[in-house]
């Protein structure tokens, strides 16, 4: 089973910290956020990890190496300009293969148990109709309107009145981005909404610890929580 960590963003709201240090290498409680993800993936048996990089990407490559120090194999998808989520996945398709894989953003900090996503990936592989499984969380203050609703039978509903926030944790089949040309700048949200309206996206609500680290204050709060 493979995973992809999204690490190509500029981190504008974290400036000046991100002027010289890529956001994924910023430390939470003394450990870079992206290292926390790699260690968590290794702990649940995910050994092949693709990381997309753009802004100060070579800093990330130099810091992480080939992954041997973490007991995994790391492969980097280098983007000249950040291609957004769907664009980044499409650009790395040749590295990901055709099986469902875990996708997570480098700038979240959480105690979510990744064994749930590895189980979801196994289930997705045996379900020809389902394209993805999302984790959603209660809406944080910076995003009160949320992204998606969640039906009683566990399907994502993008048109629901009551919405939750996408947690930047999911499992998906590469087929979800099949129509995105390699090198195109493309967000993932519209593709998820279109597939969800066809009943092809499942989801789960998570109530545990979770931070989307977008500001210096959120970095400090995540460090105080020390989930991992």
C-alpha positions as CSV (number, residue, x, y, z in Angstrom):
1,X,0.0,0.0,0.0
2,X,1.2,3.5,-0.9
3,X,0.7,6.9,0.5
4,X,1.1,10.4,-0.9
5,X,2.0,13.4,1.3
6,X,1.1,16.8,-0.2
7,X,4.0,19.1,0.6
8,X,4.2,21.6,-2.3
9,X,2.5,24.6,-0.9
10,X,4.1,28.0,-0.3
11,X,2.7,28.6,3.2
12,X,1.9,32.3,2.7
13,X,0.2,32.7,6.0
14,X,3.3,31.4,7.8
15,X,5.6,34.0,6.5
16,X,8.3,34.9,7.4
17,X,8.9,31.4,8.8
18,X,8.3,29.9,5.3
19,X,10.5,32.3,3.4
20,X,13.5,30.1,4.1
21,X,12.0,26.9,5.5
22,X,9.3,24.9,3.7
23,X,6.2,24.6,5.8
24,X,6.3,20.8,6.1
25,X,9.7,21.1,7.8
26,X,8.4,23.4,10.5
27,X,8.6,21.7,13.8
28,X,5.7,20.7,16.1
29,X,7.0,19.9,19.6
30,X,10.5,19.6,18.2
31,X,9.8,17.4,15.2
32,X,9.0,18.5,11.6
33,X,5.3,18.0,10.7
34,X,6.2,15.9,7.7
35,X,8.4,13.6,9.7
36,X,5.5,13.0,12.1
37,X,3.4,11.7,9.1
38,X,6.2,9.5,7.8
39,X,6.6,7.9,11.1
40,X,2.9,7.4,11.5
41,X,2.6,5.8,8.1
42,X,5.5,3.5,8.8
43,X,3.9,2.5,12.1
44,X,0.8,1.1,10.2
45,X,2.9,-0.7,7.6
46,X,2.9,1.9,4.7
47,X,6.4,1.6,3.3
48,X,6.1,3.4,-0.1
49,X,5.5,7.1,0.2
50,X,5.3,9.7,-2.6
51,X,5.9,13.4,-1.6
52,X,5.2,16.2,-4.0
53,X,7.4,19.3,-3.6
54,X,7.6,22.7,-5.1
55,X,8.5,25.8,-2.9
56,X,11.9,25.1,-1.4
57,X,11.4,21.5,-2.4
58,X,15.0,20.6,-2.4
59,X,15.2,21.4,1.3
60,X,12.6,18.7,1.9
61,X,14.4,16.2,-0.3
62,X,17.7,16.9,1.6
63,X,16.1,16.7,5.0
64,X,14.3,13.4,4.4
65,X,16.6,11.5,1.9
66,X,15.4,8.2,0.5
67,X,13.4,7.3,3.7
68,X,15.8,4.6,4.9
69,X,16.2,6.4,8.2
70,X,12.4,6.0,8.8
71,X,12.1,2.5,7.5
72,X,10.3,3.5,4.3
73,X,11.0,4.3,0.7
74,X,10.5,8.0,-0.3
75,X,10.0,9.2,-3.8
76,X,9.7,12.8,-4.7
77,X,7.4,14.3,-7.4
78,X,9.1,17.7,-8.2
79,X,6.7,20.4,-9.4
80,X,8.2,23.6,-10.9
81,X,5.1,25.4,-9.7
82,X,2.6,24.0,-7.1
83,X,-0.1,22.3,-9.1
84,X,-2.8,22.2,-6.3
85,X,-4.1,18.9,-5.0
86,X,-5.6,17.2,-8.0
87,X,-2.9,18.5,-10.3
88,X,-0.2,17.2,-7.9
89,X,-1.8,13.8,-7.8
90,X,-2.2,13.6,-11.5
91,X,1.5,14.7,-12.0
92,X,2.6,11.8,-9.7
93,X,0.3,9.2,-11.2
94,X,3.2,7.2,-12.7
95,X,4.6,6.9,-9.1
96,X,1.4,5.9,-7.5
97,X,0.2,3.1,-9.6
98,X,-3.5,2.1,-9.9
99,X,-4.4,0.9,-6.4
100,X,-6.1,3.0,-3.8
101,X,-3.6,5.0,-1.7
102,X,-3.6,7.2,1.4
103,X,-3.4,10.9,0.9
104,X,-2.6,13.5,3.6
105,X,-1.4,17.0,3.7
106,X,1.9,17.7,5.3
107,X,0.6,20.6,7.4
108,X,-1.9,18.8,9.6
109,X,-1.2,17.5,13.0
110,X,-3.6,14.9,14.4
111,X,-4.0,11.8,16.5
112,X,-6.3,10.2,13.9
113,X,-5.5,6.4,13.8
114,X,-4.2,5.7,10.3
115,X,-5.2,2.1,10.6
116,X,-8.7,3.3,9.7
117,X,-7.4,4.6,6.4
118,X,-5.5,1.4,5.6
119,X,-8.7,-0.6,6.2
120,X,-10.6,1.9,4.0
121,X,-8.1,1.4,1.3
122,X,-8.5,-2.4,1.4
123,X,-12.3,-2.0,1.2
124,X,-12.0,0.5,-1.6
125,X,-10.0,-1.9,-3.7
126,X,-12.9,-4.3,-3.6
127,X,-15.6,-1.8,-4.4
128,X,-15.7,-0.9,-8.1
129,X,-18.2,1.9,-7.6
130,X,-16.4,3.8,-4.8
131,X,-13.7,6.3,-5.7
132,X,-12.6,7.7,-2.3
133,X,-13.1,7.8,1.4
134,X,-12.8,11.1,3.3
135,X,-12.2,12.0,6.9
136,X,-14.2,15.0,8.0
137,X,-14.0,17.0,11.3
138,X,-16.1,19.6,13.1
139,X,-15.7,23.0,11.5
140,X,-12.7,24.9,12.8
141,X,-13.1,28.7,13.5
142,X,-11.3,29.6,10.3
143,X,-13.8,27.6,8.1
144,X,-17.2,27.8,9.8
145,X,-19.1,26.8,6.7
146,X,-17.4,23.5,6.2
147,X,-17.0,21.5,3.0
148,X,-19.2,18.5,2.9
149,X,-22.2,16.9,4.6
150,X,-22.1,13.3,5.8
151,X,-25.2,11.1,5.3
152,X,-26.5,8.6,7.9
153,X,-25.3,5.8,5.7
154,X,-21.7,7.2,5.5
155,X,-21.7,8.9,2.1
156,X,-20.3,12.4,1.4
157,X,-23.0,15.0,0.5
158,X,-21.6,18.2,-0.9
159,X,-25.0,19.9,-1.1
160,X,-26.1,19.3,2.5
161,X,-27.0,22.3,4.7
162,X,-25.0,21.0,7.7
163,X,-21.4,20.5,6.7
164,X,-18.1,19.4,8.2
165,X,-14.6,20.3,7.3
166,X,-12.5,18.0,5.1
167,X,-9.6,16.9,7.3
168,X,-7.0,16.6,4.6
169,X,-7.0,12.9,5.2
170,X,-8.4,10.4,2.7
171,X,-8.0,7.3,0.6
172,X,-8.6,7.5,-3.1
173,X,-8.3,5.7,-6.3
174,X,-6.0,7.3,-8.9
175,X,-8.9,7.0,-11.3
176,X,-10.5,10.0,-9.5
177,X,-8.0,12.3,-11.3
178,X,-7.8,10.4,-14.6
179,X,-9.2,13.4,-16.5
180,X,-6.6,15.9,-15.2
181,X,-3.7,16.3,-17.6
182,X,-0.2,15.9,-16.2
183,X,1.2,19.3,-15.4
184,X,-2.2,21.0,-15.1
185,X,-3.1,23.2,-12.1
186,X,-6.3,21.7,-10.7
187,X,-8.0,21.6,-7.3
188,X,-9.4,18.4,-5.9
189,X,-12.6,19.8,-4.5
190,X,-14.6,19.9,-7.7
191,X,-13.7,16.3,-8.6
192,X,-14.8,15.2,-5.1
193,X,-18.1,17.0,-5.3
194,X,-18.9,15.6,-8.8
195,X,-18.1,12.0,-7.6
196,X,-20.0,12.5,-4.4
197,X,-23.1,13.6,-6.2
198,X,-23.0,10.2,-7.9
199,X,-22.8,8.4,-4.5
200,X,-19.2,7.4,-5.1
201,X,-17.5,9.0,-2.1
202,X,-17.8,7.6,1.5
203,X,-16.7,9.4,4.6
204,X,-16.3,9.3,8.4
205,X,-16.4,11.9,11.1
206,X,-13.5,12.3,13.4
207,X,-13.9,14.0,16.8
208,X,-10.3,13.6,18.1
209,X,-7.3,15.9,18.0
210,X,-6.7,17.7,14.7
211,X,-5.0,20.9,13.6
212,X,-4.7,22.3,10.1
213,X,-1.5,24.4,10.8
214,X,-1.9,27.6,8.7
215,X,-0.7,30.2,11.1
216,X,2.1,30.7,13.7
217,X,-0.6,30.6,16.5
218,X,-1.9,27.2,15.1
219,X,1.7,25.9,15.0
220,X,2.1,26.8,18.7
221,X,-1.3,25.2,19.6
222,X,-0.3,22.0,17.8
223,X,3.0,22.0,19.6
224,X,1.2,22.3,22.9
225,X,-1.1,19.4,22.1
226,X,1.7,17.0,21.1
227,X,-0.5,14.4,19.6
228,X,2.4,12.3,18.2
